[in-house]
Each structure stands twice: as C-alpha cells, then as structure tokens.
Amino acid sequence: MTDTLRPAPLRPATVPAGQVCFVGAGPGDADLLTLKAARALSEAEVILYDRLVSDEILALANRDAHLVSVGKEGFGPSMTQQDINRLLVLHALSGARVLRLKGGDPAIFGRLDEEIEALEAEGIGWSVVPGITAASASVAAIGQSLTKRGRNASLRILTGHVMEGFADQDWRALARPGEVAAIYMGKKAAHFIQGRLMMHGASADTPVTFVENASRADQRIVASTLGTLAQDLAQADLSGPALTLFGLAPRAARQALPAIRKQEVS
C-alpha cells in the first residue's frame, strides 16, 4: 500500500479489537468521507470492501491492513452473502479490528441487517459509521434538492435490482405531479418503470435524470423524460453505477454554465 497522509488515531479506537465496524464509503470521492470513517480506515487490521469502493478511498487504509474484496456485481459474479457473513465472523473471532466498508451508506440497500444478525448470533460486537448515499451526491451534481417546499414533502427511495416486491410499489401515488424518487440500480428496470408509471397516469414530460458515478471524476449526467427514458438510456450507454432521479431535472443554470464560461473566455 502506498504511503498516504492519514489522520492521527484517536482513543478510544473507532474499531475495537474483535468487533466489526460498518463504514459508509460514500459515493466515491474520498473528500466526502466523514472524519470518523477516515479514522476507522486508518485503524482497521482487516477491511472487507465492496466492489464500488473507489481506489482513492482504499488508499487511505492502514498500510498494514489485510484487504479483502467481497464485491457483488448485479447480474454478474459475486461473493455470496453467506460467505461474507462467515468472513466477518472469522476475522472478528480472531481478535482483529475488522472494518466492513460499504459504498454509499451502509443502511441504504447495503444488507446491513443481515451482516449484523450474523455477528450477533456469534456474540460479536459492532458499530456503524454512516456515509453519504448516492442520492445525496446525485442531486448535488444536478443542483437540486430531494425535497422542496410546495413540490414534494416526501421522498421514495427504491431499488430496481431486486424485482421481488418492486412491482408492488404504489405506482399511482408516485405518478402524481411533483413526486420524487431516487431509484438505485434501476438501469435494467427502466422499461418496467416507464411502463408502470405511464400506465398509472404519469406525464410523459416528467423529468428523469440519470447520474452515473456520482461525485467521481468520470461522473456523467443524462437528462431525460419519462416518455423517452428507455431510448435516452440506451443511447447514453451508461456502463457504471447510475442512480435514477425520477421527477428531477438538472437545474437550468447549471446547463447554461458551459456557454457562459465560453462567452467569458472569448
């Protein structure tokens, strides 16, 4: 591991020996880590990390830590949840300072409960360090808010990856004007989402924005509408993790910024 600047460890340790600390790595930009998350990375002796955790965040880990990739890939090769649970238990029982590093926030589609239950079954202690979730990073990228007075007083956070139960959403309520949803892992479900919402009365002009690799250097923003959602997504050919923001469009001032800067230079 290359030498990097690390925050000085504080006591009591963020990652106690023989316990597991669940840490949110955020959307990818290392500058968005909390101080507590960075300190936990510098203290851990074993780090089990997800596929979407960026290299710049892993570079902040204790140089002597044992790094274990336990990533899952949607519809691709993945380590089973049972194997991840087993590794967490084995390393914690060995007395190591174990850190479970999850992309975004551990409590949002991170299978946190399953892993905590596996630890509790063995009498192993645990703690959680929250992280910035992709929905927050995505709306920051487009200059919008997830909630807005006079527009929406509620927000739906959905996953399009696990279709079991997804089809049973209250589509009629979501189709009402002004509703907002952050849909994780929804690229493959785009056709389904489009059909269900329009079937229940949503306007074809409803804005839909895709944010790929939110907060990272290779971030991409694709502005679309519900009516053209599937076609625009296919044309954009997004290959990285993308969050779907239903009901939100990039702020007009942001879209005009490149043209303004061009005029200033000329």
JOVEN-V838836 format. One record per pair of residues at least 12 apart in sequence whose ideal C-beta (glycine too) atoms are under 7 Angstrom apart, sorted by sequence separation. I is the first residue (numbers start at 1). J is the second residue. D is the distance in whole Angstrom. If there is no record, write none. Layout:
I/J/D ; I/J/D
This chain:
88/100/6 ; 209/221/7 ; 210/222/4 ; 24/37/7 ; 209/222/7 ; 23/37/5 ; 47/61/6 ; 70/84/5 ; 209/223/5 ; 210/224/7 ; 222/236/5 ; 100/115/7 ; 209/224/7 ; 208/224/5 ; 222/238/7 ; 23/40/5 ; 44/61/7 ; 45/62/7 ; 70/87/7 ; 208/225/6 ; 42/60/7 ; 44/62/6 ; 47/65/5 ; 49/67/7 ; 156/174/6 ; 207/225/6 ; 208/226/6 ; 220/238/7 ; 21/40/5 ; 41/60/5 ; 43/62/6 ; 46/65/7 ; 68/87/7 ; 206/225/6 ; 41/61/5 ; 42/62/6 ; 45/65/6 ; 46/66/5 ; 47/67/5 ; 48/68/5 ; 49/69/6 ; 50/70/7 ; 51/71/3 ; 205/225/6 ; 206/226/4 ; 41/62/7 ; 44/65/5 ; 45/66/7 ; 47/68/7 ; 49/70/7 ; 50/71/5 ; 51/72/6 ; 204/225/6 ; 208/229/5 ; 14/36/6 ; 38/60/6 ; 46/68/7 ; 48/70/5 ; 51/73/6 ; 106/128/6 ; 135/157/7 ; 175/197/5 ; 204/226/6 ; 205/227/7 ; 107/130/7 ; 158/181/6 ; 160/183/5 ; 174/197/7 ; 203/226/7 ; 204/227/3 ; 210/233/6 ; 30/54/7 ; 33/57/7 ; 161/185/4 ; 202/226/6 ; 14/39/5 ; 15/40/5 ; 105/130/5 ; 106/131/7 ; 108/133/5 ; 155/180/6 ; 156/181/4 ; 157/182/5 ; 158/183/5 ; 159/184/5 ; 160/185/5 ; 171/196/5 ; 175/200/4 ; 14/40/4 ; 28/54/4 ; 30/56/4 ; 105/131/5 ; 152/178/5 ; 159/185/6 ; 160/186/3 ; 171/197/6 ; 175/201/5 ; 210/236/7 ; 212/238/5 ; 223/249/6 ; 30/57/5 ; 88/115/6 ; 92/119/7 ; 104/131/6 ; 105/132/7 ; 151/178/5 ; 152/179/6 ; 155/182/7 ; 175/202/4 ; 213/240/5 ; 223/250/5 ; 7/35/7 ; 15/43/5 ; 25/53/5 ; 105/133/4 ; 152/180/5 ; 160/188/7 ; 172/200/5 ; 198/226/6 ; 210/238/6 ; 212/240/5 ; 213/241/7 ; 10/39/6 ; 14/43/6 ; 15/44/5 ; 85/114/7 ; 89/118/6 ; 93/122/7 ; 104/133/5 ; 160/189/3 ; 171/200/4 ; 172/201/7 ; 197/226/6 ; 212/241/7 ; 214/243/6 ; 221/250/6 ; 9/39/7 ; 13/43/5 ; 30/60/6 ; 81/111/6 ; 85/115/6 ; 88/118/6 ; 89/119/7 ; 104/134/5 ; 212/242/4 ; 7/38/5 ; 84/115/7 ; 88/119/6 ; 211/242/6 ; 7/39/5 ; 25/57/5 ; 92/124/5 ; 194/226/6 ; 210/242/5 ; 211/243/5 ; 9/42/6 ; 81/114/6 ; 85/118/4 ; 89/122/5 ; 160/193/7 ; 9/43/5 ; 146/180/6 ; 210/244/6 ; 211/245/7 ; 7/42/6 ; 89/124/7 ; 194/229/5 ; 6/42/4 ; 48/84/7 ; 146/182/7 ; 194/230/6 ; 208/244/7 ; 209/245/4 ; 208/245/7 ; 208/246/6 ; 48/87/6 ; 190/229/6 ; 191/230/5 ; 209/248/6 ; 48/88/7 ; 190/230/5 ; 207/247/6 ; 209/249/6 ; 206/247/6 ; 207/248/6 ; 209/250/6 ; 207/249/4 ; 190/233/5 ; 46/91/5 ; 187/233/6 ; 135/182/4 ; 53/101/5 ; 108/157/7 ; 46/96/5 ; 53/103/6 ; 109/159/5 ; 134/184/7 ; 45/96/4 ; 50/101/7 ; 52/103/4 ; 187/238/6 ; 45/97/4 ; 46/98/5 ; 47/99/5 ; 48/100/5 ; 49/101/4 ; 50/102/5 ; 44/97/5 ; 48/101/7 ; 50/103/5 ; 6/60/6 ; 43/97/6 ; 44/98/7 ; 47/101/6 ; 4/59/5 ; 44/99/4 ; 187/242/6 ; 4/60/6 ; 2/59/6 ; 41/99/7 ; 186/244/4 ; 40/99/6 ; 184/243/6 ; 1/61/7 ; 3/63/7 ; 182/243/6 ; 183/244/4 ; 1/63/4 ; 182/245/6 ; 183/246/6 ; 181/246/4 ; 180/246/7 ; 181/247/7 ; 142/209/6 ; 180/247/4 ; 20/88/6 ; 179/247/6 ; 180/248/6 ; 142/211/7 ; 141/211/5 ; 20/92/5 ; 19/92/6 ; 138/211/4 ; 141/214/6 ; 18/92/6 ; 109/184/5 ; 23/99/6 ; 25/101/5 ; 138/214/5 ; 18/95/5 ; 23/100/7 ; 25/102/6 ; 27/104/6 ; 137/214/4 ; 17/95/6 ; 20/98/5 ; 21/99/5 ; 22/100/5 ; 23/101/5 ; 24/102/6 ; 25/103/5 ; 26/104/7 ; 137/215/4 ; 141/219/6 ; 17/96/7 ; 142/221/6 ; 17/97/5 ; 20/100/6 ; 22/102/7 ; 24/104/6 ; 134/214/5 ; 141/221/6 ; 16/97/7 ; 24/105/4 ; 15/97/4 ; 24/106/5 ; 13/97/7 ; 15/99/6 ; 22/106/5 ; 74/161/6 ; 40/129/6 ; 22/112/6 ; 37/129/5 ; 36/129/5 ; 37/131/6 ; 34/129/7 ; 20/119/6 ; 32/132/5 ; 20/124/6 ; 22/126/7 ; 144/248/5 ; 19/124/6 ; 24/129/6 ; 26/131/5 ; 27/132/6 ; 138/243/5 ; 19/125/4 ; 20/126/5 ; 21/127/5 ; 22/128/5 ; 23/129/4 ; 24/130/5 ; 25/131/6 ; 26/132/4 ; 139/245/7 ; 142/248/7 ; 19/126/6 ; 22/129/7 ; 24/131/2 ; 27/134/5 ; 138/245/6 ; 143/250/7 ; 144/251/6 ; 21/129/6 ; 23/131/7 ; 135/243/6 ; 142/250/4 ; 143/251/4 ; 16/125/7 ; 134/243/5 ; 139/248/7 ; 142/251/6 ; 27/137/4 ; 143/253/7 ; 74/185/6 ; 143/254/5 ; 142/254/7 ; 54/216/7 ; 32/215/6 ; 28/213/7 ; 29/215/4 ; 27/214/5 ; 28/215/5 ; 29/216/6 ; 27/215/4 ; 28/216/4 ; 52/241/6
